[in-house]
Amino acid sequence: MRPLRVVPPGPTVLAELRSALAAGDAILVGEPSPDLPAQVEQRIALVVETSGSTGRPKRVALSADAVLANAAASESALGGPGQWVLALPTHYIAGLNVLARSLAAGTEPVVVEGDHFSAAGFIAAAQRLTSPDRFTSLVPAQLATVLDDPSAVTALQGFRAVLVGGQAAPATLLTRAAAHGVRVVRSYGSSETSGGCVYDGVPLASTTVRVVDGEVQLAGPSLAEGYLGDEQLTTERFIQDDGMRWFRTADAGTWEAGRLSIAGRRDDVIISGGLKVSLGAIETALHELPGFDDAVVVAGQDEKWGQVPVAFTSNGGVGTAPAIVAIETLFGPAARPRFVVVASIPLLPSGKPDRASLSSRSRQ
């Protein structure tokens, strides 16, 4: 067995992660919890709590080999080592990945300072970089913030690549970045795969992709050991098949010509008026309409339809009627969204929308 210590987010995380990956105590970056075990299996180096964007957070147990395999594969896919700007929380896998890649590259990451991400904070961090080979990892909302500031755009143009993950990036956002000469790499993965393991639809080295009954499944050396203290869920989500260990992502997608396309969560399909409606498909379509790039679509209740899509957006200055018509034209009357305009979309510390909170509001 191996001691498990809770490490608070902050400047000590890099050194603590270095020690954990080198056979020191296992760590969890976050807050102490009475149900956290004092020891874990020897092979576990890192425990990561999932964001809980759609429900109860889970504790994912990762080995040092898995974390380092992901870092090495990422470095190879991005064209070599470099220095990273850390703009994401280190108690989630995306932020920890930046630190792991920095350790693998032998470079010192530079942290974006401030309680909230800002273009000014990003510019200041970029100015402290010492290597010409520059990388960063952002969620779509952060990328949009940078692209809205000309000085931040100039700074970002000097980066070799910008990983964007956490949730699907609107095509309009990617087009804006490309127009400014910013190389965006779309990253797909999760805590259970030690972070992003598919870049722009192409699996990283040693990662294998398949789609079974519409569900995306992943295999490779970066897979987690399982869920800490939840053997049942581990058995359900990590399976042995065809001589390989696979992670069932619960994401819907297609695998064609060596490229993966994600359609959304398999559990985001509702029955509205007796018809199946994909909330993810509606959300993606809304992101392509002017003024709705922050829209988040969850399930709501309706006496007539049973369930209906409820679209939350912070853009109250754009009329919703054309968007409703556009969605109905694409997906039929059962997909007509009910809009709720809010001051801002609630976010988790990871930068993802707090879907659980919005789902609760949609039922009020």
BALOVEX-341173 format. One record per residue (C-alpha): residue number from 1; residue in one letter; x, y, z. Coordinates in Angstrom, 1 decimal, padded with zeros to 4 digits. Example, Ala and Ser with C-alpha at 12.3 -4.5 7.8 and 13.67 -1.06 7.14 Angstrom:
+-----+---+--------+--------+--------+
:   k : r :     px :     py :     pz :
+-----+---+--------+--------+--------+
:   1 : A :  012.3 : -004.5 :  007.8 :
:   2 : S :  013.7 : -001.1 :  007.1 :
+-----+---+--------+--------+--------+
This chain:
+-----+---+--------+--------+--------+
:   k : r :     px :     py :     pz :
+-----+---+--------+--------+--------+
:   1 : M :  000.0 :  000.0 :  000.0 :
:   2 : R :  001.0 :  003.6 : -000.5 :
:   3 : P :  000.1 :  006.7 :  001.6 :
:   4 : L : -002.5 :  009.1 :  000.0 :
:   5 : R : -002.1 :  012.8 :  000.9 :
:   6 : V : -004.4 :  015.7 :  000.1 :
:   7 : V : -002.5 :  018.6 : -001.5 :
:   8 : P : -004.1 :  022.1 : -001.6 :
:   9 : P : -004.1 :  023.8 : -005.0 :
:  10 : G : -001.3 :  026.2 : -005.3 :
:  11 : P :  002.5 :  026.5 : -006.0 :
:  12 : T :  003.4 :  023.3 : -004.3 :
:  13 : V :  001.4 :  021.0 : -006.6 :
:  14 : L :  004.2 :  020.8 : -009.2 :
:  15 : A :  006.7 :  019.5 : -006.7 :
:  16 : E :  004.1 :  017.1 : -005.1 :
:  17 : L :  003.2 :  015.7 : -008.5 :
:  18 : R :  006.9 :  015.2 : -009.3 :
:  19 : S :  007.3 :  013.2 : -006.1 :
:  20 : A :  004.1 :  011.2 : -006.6 :
:  21 : L :  005.2 :  010.2 : -010.2 :
:  22 : A :  008.6 :  009.1 : -008.8 :
:  23 : A :  007.1 :  006.6 : -006.3 :
:  24 : G :  006.5 :  009.1 : -003.4 :
:  25 : D :  003.2 :  009.4 : -001.6 :
:  26 : A :  000.1 :  009.3 : -003.8 :
:  27 : I : -001.7 :  012.7 : -004.0 :
:  28 : L : -005.1 :  014.2 : -004.5 :
:  29 : V : -005.2 :  017.9 : -005.2 :
:  30 : G : -008.1 :  019.4 : -003.5 :
:  31 : E : -009.8 :  019.6 : -000.1 :
:  32 : P : -009.7 :  016.9 :  002.7 :
:  33 : S : -012.6 :  014.6 :  003.0 :
:  34 : P : -013.5 :  012.3 :  005.8 :
:  35 : D : -014.3 :  009.4 :  003.4 :
:  36 : L : -010.9 :  009.6 :  001.7 :
:  37 : P : -008.7 :  006.5 :  002.5 :
:  38 : A : -005.3 :  007.1 :  004.1 :
:  39 : Q : -003.7 :  004.6 :  001.8 :
:  40 : V : -004.2 :  003.3 : -001.8 :
:  41 : E : -002.8 :  000.5 : -003.9 :
:  42 : Q :  000.9 :  000.8 : -004.6 :
:  43 : R :  000.4 :  001.3 : -008.3 :
:  44 : I : -001.8 :  004.4 : -007.8 :
:  45 : A :  000.1 :  007.7 : -007.9 :
:  46 : L : -002.6 :  010.3 : -008.5 :
:  47 : V : -006.3 :  010.5 : -007.6 :
:  48 : V : -008.4 :  013.0 : -009.6 :
:  49 : E : -011.9 :  014.1 : -008.8 :
:  50 : T : -014.0 :  014.5 : -011.8 :
:  51 : S : -015.8 :  017.8 : -012.3 :
:  52 : G : -019.2 :  016.5 : -011.6 :
:  53 : S : -020.7 :  018.6 : -014.5 :
:  54 : T : -023.5 :  016.2 : -014.9 :
:  55 : G : -023.8 :  014.7 : -011.4 :
:  56 : R : -021.9 :  013.3 : -008.5 :
:  57 : P : -018.1 :  013.6 : -008.8 :
:  58 : K : -016.0 :  010.5 : -009.0 :
:  59 : R : -012.5 :  009.8 : -007.8 :
:  60 : V : -010.3 :  008.5 : -010.6 :
:  61 : A : -007.2 :  006.5 : -009.7 :
:  62 : L : -004.2 :  006.9 : -012.0 :
:  63 : S : -000.8 :  005.2 : -012.1 :
:  64 : A :  002.4 :  007.1 : -012.8 :
:  65 : D :  002.9 :  005.0 : -015.9 :
:  66 : A : -000.5 :  006.2 : -017.3 :
:  67 : V :  000.1 :  009.9 : -016.6 :
:  68 : L :  003.6 :  009.8 : -018.1 :
:  69 : A :  002.4 :  007.8 : -021.1 :
:  70 : N : -000.1 :  010.5 : -021.8 :
:  71 : A :  002.5 :  013.3 : -021.4 :
:  72 : A :  004.9 :  011.5 : -023.8 :
:  73 : A :  002.2 :  010.9 : -026.4 :
:  74 : S :  001.1 :  014.5 : -026.2 :
:  75 : E :  004.6 :  015.8 : -026.6 :
:  76 : S :  005.1 :  013.6 : -029.7 :
:  77 : A :  001.8 :  014.7 : -031.3 :
:  78 : L :  002.6 :  018.4 : -030.7 :
:  79 : G :  006.0 :  018.2 : -032.3 :
:  80 : G :  008.3 :  018.1 : -029.3 :
:  81 : P :  008.8 :  019.6 : -025.8 :
:  82 : G :  008.2 :  023.1 : -024.8 :
:  83 : Q :  007.2 :  025.5 : -022.0 :
:  84 : W :  003.6 :  025.7 : -020.9 :
:  85 : V :  001.3 :  028.4 : -019.6 :
:  86 : L : -001.0 :  027.0 : -016.9 :
:  87 : A : -004.4 :  028.5 : -017.2 :
:  88 : L : -006.5 :  025.7 : -015.7 :
:  89 : P : -007.1 :  024.5 : -012.1 :
:  90 : T : -004.7 :  021.9 : -010.9 :
:  91 : H : -007.3 :  019.9 : -009.1 :
:  92 : Y : -008.6 :  018.7 : -012.5 :
:  93 : I : -006.9 :  016.5 : -015.0 :
:  94 : A : -006.4 :  019.2 : -017.6 :
:  95 : G : -004.4 :  021.4 : -015.3 :
:  96 : L : -002.5 :  018.4 : -013.9 :
:  97 : N : -001.7 :  017.4 : -017.5 :
:  98 : V :  000.0 :  020.8 : -018.1 :
:  99 : L :  002.2 :  020.1 : -015.0 :
: 100 : A :  002.9 :  016.5 : -016.1 :
: 101 : R :  003.9 :  017.6 : -019.6 :
: 102 : S :  006.2 :  020.3 : -018.0 :
: 103 : L :  007.8 :  017.6 : -015.9 :
: 104 : A :  008.3 :  015.4 : -018.9 :
: 105 : A :  009.8 :  018.2 : -020.9 :
: 106 : G :  012.0 :  019.5 : -018.1 :
: 107 : T :  010.5 :  023.0 : -018.3 :
: 108 : E :  009.0 :  025.3 : -015.7 :
: 109 : P :  005.3 :  026.1 : -016.3 :
: 110 : V :  004.1 :  029.7 : -015.9 :
: 111 : V :  000.8 :  030.3 : -014.1 :
: 112 : V : -001.9 :  032.7 : -015.1 :
: 113 : E : -002.4 :  034.8 : -012.0 :
: 114 : G : -005.7 :  036.0 : -010.6 :
: 115 : D : -008.9 :  034.6 : -009.1 :
: 116 : H : -010.5 :  034.5 : -012.6 :
: 117 : F : -009.0 :  034.0 : -016.0 :
: 118 : S : -008.5 :  037.2 : -017.9 :
: 119 : A : -006.8 :  038.3 : -021.1 :
: 120 : A : -004.5 :  040.6 : -019.1 :
: 121 : G : -003.5 :  037.7 : -016.9 :
: 122 : F : -002.8 :  035.5 : -019.9 :
: 123 : I : -000.6 :  038.2 : -021.5 :
: 124 : A :  001.4 :  038.6 : -018.3 :
: 125 : A :  002.0 :  034.9 : -018.1 :
: 126 : A :  003.0 :  034.7 : -021.7 :
: 127 : Q :  005.5 :  037.5 : -021.1 :
: 128 : R :  007.2 :  035.4 : -018.4 :
: 129 : L :  007.9 :  032.5 : -020.7 :
: 130 : T :  011.6 :  031.9 : -021.5 :
: 131 : S :  011.3 :  029.2 : -024.2 :
: 132 : P :  010.4 :  030.0 : -027.8 :
: 133 : D :  008.5 :  026.7 : -027.9 :
: 134 : R :  005.3 :  027.7 : -026.2 :
: 135 : F :  002.1 :  025.8 : -025.4 :
: 136 : T : -001.1 :  026.3 : -023.4 :
: 137 : S : -004.3 :  024.5 : -022.7 :
: 138 : L : -007.6 :  026.3 : -022.5 :
: 139 : V : -011.3 :  025.7 : -022.4 :
: 140 : P : -013.5 :  027.3 : -025.1 :
: 141 : A : -014.6 :  030.2 : -022.9 :
: 142 : Q : -011.0 :  031.1 : -022.1 :
: 143 : L : -010.0 :  031.0 : -025.8 :
: 144 : A : -012.9 :  033.3 : -026.6 :
: 145 : T : -011.7 :  035.7 : -023.9 :
: 146 : V : -008.2 :  035.8 : -025.4 :
: 147 : L : -009.5 :  036.3 : -029.0 :
: 148 : D : -011.6 :  039.3 : -027.8 :
: 149 : D : -008.4 :  041.1 : -026.8 :
: 150 : P : -006.0 :  042.2 : -029.7 :
: 151 : S : -002.9 :  042.2 : -027.4 :
: 152 : A : -003.8 :  038.7 : -026.1 :
: 153 : V : -004.2 :  037.5 : -029.6 :
: 154 : T : -000.7 :  038.8 : -030.5 :
: 155 : A :  000.7 :  036.9 : -027.5 :
: 156 : L : -001.2 :  033.7 : -028.5 :
: 157 : Q :  000.1 :  033.8 : -032.1 :
: 158 : G :  003.6 :  033.0 : -030.7 :
: 159 : F :  002.4 :  029.7 : -029.3 :
: 160 : R :  003.2 :  026.5 : -031.2 :
: 161 : A : -000.2 :  025.0 : -030.2 :
: 162 : V : -003.2 :  025.8 : -028.1 :
: 163 : L : -005.0 :  022.7 : -026.8 :
: 164 : V : -008.7 :  023.3 : -026.4 :
: 165 : G : -010.8 :  020.7 : -024.5 :
: 166 : G : -013.3 :  020.4 : -021.7 :
: 167 : Q : -016.3 :  020.6 : -024.0 :
: 168 : A : -016.9 :  020.9 : -027.7 :
: 169 : A : -015.6 :  024.1 : -029.1 :
: 170 : P : -018.0 :  026.0 : -031.4 :
: 171 : A : -016.9 :  025.9 : -035.1 :
: 172 : T : -017.2 :  029.7 : -035.1 :
: 173 : L : -014.6 :  030.0 : -032.3 :
: 174 : L : -012.2 :  027.7 : -034.2 :
: 175 : T : -012.7 :  029.7 : -037.3 :
: 176 : R : -011.9 :  032.9 : -035.4 :
: 177 : A : -008.7 :  031.4 : -034.0 :
: 178 : A : -007.6 :  030.2 : -037.4 :
: 179 : A : -008.2 :  033.6 : -039.0 :
: 180 : H : -005.8 :  035.1 : -036.4 :
: 181 : G : -003.1 :  032.4 : -037.3 :
: 182 : V : -003.6 :  030.6 : -033.9 :
: 183 : R : -003.0 :  026.9 : -034.1 :
: 184 : V : -005.8 :  025.3 : -032.1 :
: 185 : V : -005.7 :  021.5 : -031.4 :
: 186 : R : -009.0 :  020.0 : -030.2 :
: 187 : S : -008.4 :  017.6 : -027.4 :
: 188 : Y : -010.7 :  014.8 : -026.4 :
: 189 : G : -010.3 :  012.7 : -023.3 :
: 190 : S : -011.2 :  012.5 : -019.6 :
: 191 : S : -009.7 :  011.9 : -016.2 :
: 192 : E : -010.2 :  008.2 : -016.9 :
: 193 : T : -007.7 :  008.4 : -019.8 :
: 194 : S : -005.2 :  010.7 : -018.0 :
: 195 : G : -006.6 :  013.6 : -020.0 :
: 196 : G : -006.7 :  014.2 : -023.7 :
: 197 : C : -005.7 :  011.2 : -025.8 :
: 198 : V : -007.3 :  012.1 : -029.1 :
: 199 : Y : -006.2 :  015.3 : -030.9 :
: 200 : D : -008.3 :  016.7 : -033.7 :
: 201 : G : -010.0 :  013.3 : -034.0 :
: 202 : V : -006.8 :  011.4 : -034.3 :
: 203 : P : -005.7 :  009.1 : -031.4 :
: 204 : L : -002.4 :  009.7 : -029.8 :
: 205 : A :  000.3 :  007.0 : -030.0 :
: 206 : S : -000.8 :  003.7 : -028.4 :
: 207 : T : -004.4 :  004.9 : -027.9 :
: 208 : T : -006.9 :  002.7 : -029.6 :
: 209 : V : -010.4 :  003.8 : -030.5 :
: 210 : R : -013.6 :  001.8 : -031.3 :
: 211 : V : -017.3 :  002.5 : -031.3 :
: 212 : V : -019.6 : -000.2 : -030.0 :
: 213 : D : -023.4 :  000.3 : -030.3 :
: 214 : G : -022.8 :  004.0 : -030.8 :
: 215 : E : -020.6 :  004.4 : -027.7 :
: 216 : V : -017.0 :  005.6 : -027.9 :
: 217 : Q : -014.5 :  003.2 : -026.2 :
: 218 : L : -010.8 :  003.8 : -025.7 :
: 219 : A : -007.9 :  001.6 : -024.9 :
: 220 : G : -004.2 :  002.2 : -024.2 :
: 221 : P : -001.5 :  002.8 : -021.6 :
: 222 : S : -003.0 :  006.0 : -020.3 :
: 223 : L : -006.2 :  004.4 : -018.9 :
: 224 : A : -006.9 :  004.8 : -015.2 :
: 225 : E : -006.8 :  001.9 : -012.7 :
: 226 : G : -010.5 :  002.6 : -012.0 :
: 227 : Y : -012.6 :  004.5 : -009.5 :
: 228 : L : -011.4 :  004.8 : -005.9 :
: 229 : G : -013.8 :  003.0 : -003.5 :
: 230 : D : -016.3 :  002.1 : -006.3 :
: 231 : E : -015.6 : -001.4 : -007.6 :
: 232 : Q : -019.0 : -001.7 : -009.2 :
: 233 : L : -018.6 :  001.4 : -011.3 :
: 234 : T : -015.0 :  000.4 : -012.2 :
: 235 : T : -016.3 : -003.0 : -013.5 :
: 236 : E : -019.1 : -001.2 : -015.5 :
: 237 : R : -016.9 :  001.3 : -017.2 :
: 238 : F : -013.6 : -000.6 : -017.6 :
: 239 : I : -014.0 : -003.8 : -019.4 :
: 240 : Q : -011.8 : -006.6 : -020.9 :
: 241 : D : -012.6 : -007.5 : -024.5 :
: 242 : D : -010.6 : -008.9 : -027.4 :
: 243 : G : -007.5 : -009.2 : -025.2 :
: 244 : M : -007.6 : -005.5 : -024.3 :
: 245 : R : -008.8 : -003.3 : -021.5 :
: 246 : W : -011.3 : -000.7 : -022.6 :
: 247 : F : -012.8 :  002.4 : -021.1 :
: 248 : R : -016.5 :  002.9 : -021.9 :
: 249 : T : -016.8 :  006.7 : -022.2 :
: 250 : A : -020.6 :  007.0 : -022.3 :
: 251 : D : -020.0 :  009.4 : -025.3 :
: 252 : A : -021.7 :  008.9 : -028.6 :
: 253 : G : -019.6 :  009.1 : -031.7 :
: 254 : T : -018.4 :  007.7 : -035.0 :
: 255 : W : -015.1 :  006.2 : -036.0 :
: 256 : E : -014.4 :  006.5 : -039.7 :
: 257 : A : -011.2 :  006.5 : -041.8 :
: 258 : G : -009.1 :  006.7 : -038.6 :
: 259 : R : -010.8 :  009.8 : -037.2 :
: 260 : L : -013.1 :  010.1 : -034.2 :
: 261 : S : -016.2 :  012.4 : -034.2 :
: 262 : I : -018.0 :  013.0 : -031.0 :
: 263 : A : -021.8 :  013.5 : -031.1 :
: 264 : G : -022.4 :  014.1 : -027.4 :
: 265 : R : -023.3 :  012.1 : -024.3 :
: 266 : R : -025.3 :  009.0 : -024.9 :
: 267 : D : -027.4 :  009.9 : -021.9 :
: 268 : D : -028.4 :  013.3 : -023.2 :
: 269 : V : -031.2 :  011.9 : -025.4 :
: 270 : I : -034.7 :  012.8 : -024.1 :
: 271 : I : -038.1 :  011.6 : -025.3 :
: 272 : S : -040.1 :  014.6 : -026.3 :
: 273 : G : -043.6 :  014.0 : -027.6 :
: 274 : G : -042.7 :  010.3 : -028.1 :
: 275 : L : -039.6 :  011.2 : -030.2 :
: 276 : K : -036.0 :  010.9 : -029.4 :
: 277 : V : -034.2 :  014.3 : -029.2 :
: 278 : S : -030.5 :  014.8 : -028.7 :
: 279 : L : -029.7 :  017.7 : -026.4 :
: 280 : G : -026.1 :  017.7 : -027.5 :
: 281 : A : -027.1 :  018.0 : -031.2 :
: 282 : I : -029.3 :  021.0 : -030.3 :
: 283 : E : -026.6 :  022.6 : -028.3 :
: 284 : T : -024.0 :  022.2 : -031.1 :
: 285 : A : -026.4 :  023.7 : -033.6 :
: 286 : L : -027.1 :  026.7 : -031.3 :
: 287 : H : -023.4 :  027.4 : -031.0 :
: 288 : E : -023.3 :  027.9 : -034.7 :
: 289 : L : -026.0 :  030.6 : -034.6 :
: 290 : P : -024.9 :  034.3 : -033.9 :
: 291 : G : -025.3 :  035.2 : -030.3 :
: 292 : F : -025.7 :  031.7 : -028.9 :
: 293 : D : -022.1 :  030.4 : -028.6 :
: 294 : D : -022.5 :  030.1 : -024.8 :
: 295 : A : -025.8 :  028.1 : -024.9 :
: 296 : V : -026.2 :  025.1 : -022.7 :
: 297 : V : -029.1 :  022.7 : -023.3 :
: 298 : V : -030.5 :  020.5 : -020.6 :
: 299 : A : -033.7 :  018.5 : -020.1 :
: 300 : G : -036.9 :  020.2 : -018.8 :
: 301 : Q : -040.3 :  018.9 : -018.0 :
: 302 : D : -043.5 :  019.8 : -019.9 :
: 303 : E : -047.1 :  018.6 : -019.5 :
: 304 : K : -047.7 :  018.2 : -023.2 :
: 305 : W : -044.4 :  016.9 : -024.4 :
: 306 : G : -043.1 :  015.1 : -021.3 :
: 307 : Q : -039.6 :  016.3 : -021.7 :
: 308 : V : -038.4 :  019.4 : -023.6 :
: 309 : P : -035.0 :  020.9 : -024.4 :
: 310 : V : -034.2 :  024.0 : -022.2 :
: 311 : A : -031.5 :  026.3 : -023.6 :
: 312 : F : -029.8 :  028.6 : -021.1 :
: 313 : T : -027.9 :  031.6 : -022.6 :
: 314 : S : -026.5 :  034.8 : -021.3 :
: 315 : N : -027.1 :  036.7 : -024.5 :
: 316 : G : -030.3 :  038.5 : -023.9 :
: 317 : G : -029.7 :  041.0 : -026.8 :
: 318 : V : -030.4 :  038.5 : -029.5 :
: 319 : G : -034.0 :  037.4 : -030.2 :
: 320 : T : -034.7 :  033.7 : -029.6 :
: 321 : A : -037.4 :  033.3 : -032.2 :
: 322 : P : -035.1 :  032.8 : -035.2 :
: 323 : A : -033.1 :  030.2 : -033.2 :
: 324 : I : -036.2 :  028.3 : -032.4 :
: 325 : V : -037.2 :  028.2 : -036.0 :
: 326 : A : -033.7 :  027.1 : -037.0 :
: 327 : I : -033.6 :  024.2 : -034.5 :
: 328 : E : -037.1 :  023.1 : -035.5 :
: 329 : T : -036.1 :  023.1 : -039.1 :
: 330 : L : -033.1 :  021.0 : -038.4 :
: 331 : F : -034.6 :  018.5 : -035.9 :
: 332 : G : -038.4 :  018.8 : -036.0 :
: 333 : P : -041.0 :  020.3 : -033.7 :
: 334 : A : -040.1 :  018.0 : -030.8 :
: 335 : A : -036.7 :  019.7 : -030.6 :
: 336 : R : -038.0 :  023.2 : -030.1 :
: 337 : P : -036.0 :  024.6 : -027.2 :
: 338 : R : -037.4 :  026.6 : -024.4 :
: 339 : F : -035.0 :  029.5 : -023.8 :
: 340 : V : -033.9 :  030.9 : -020.4 :
: 341 : V : -031.8 :  034.1 : -020.4 :
: 342 : V : -029.4 :  034.3 : -017.4 :
: 343 : A : -026.9 :  036.9 : -016.4 :
: 344 : S : -024.1 :  034.3 : -016.9 :
: 345 : I : -023.7 :  030.6 : -017.4 :
: 346 : P : -022.6 :  029.0 : -014.1 :
: 347 : L : -019.2 :  027.3 : -014.5 :
: 348 : L : -017.4 :  024.7 : -012.5 :
: 349 : P : -013.8 :  025.5 : -011.5 :
: 350 : S : -012.7 :  023.4 : -014.5 :
: 351 : G : -014.3 :  026.0 : -016.8 :
: 352 : K : -017.1 :  023.6 : -017.9 :
: 353 : P : -020.7 :  024.6 : -017.6 :
: 354 : D : -022.4 :  023.5 : -014.4 :
: 355 : R : -025.0 :  021.3 : -016.1 :
: 356 : A : -026.2 :  019.8 : -012.8 :
: 357 : S : -027.1 :  023.3 : -011.5 :
: 358 : L : -028.8 :  024.3 : -014.8 :
: 359 : S : -030.7 :  021.0 : -014.8 :
: 360 : S : -032.0 :  021.8 : -011.3 :
: 361 : R : -033.1 :  025.2 : -012.5 :
: 362 : S : -034.9 :  023.8 : -015.5 :
: 363 : R : -037.1 :  021.7 : -013.2 :
: 364 : Q : -038.2 :  024.7 : -011.0 :
+-----+---+--------+--------+--------+
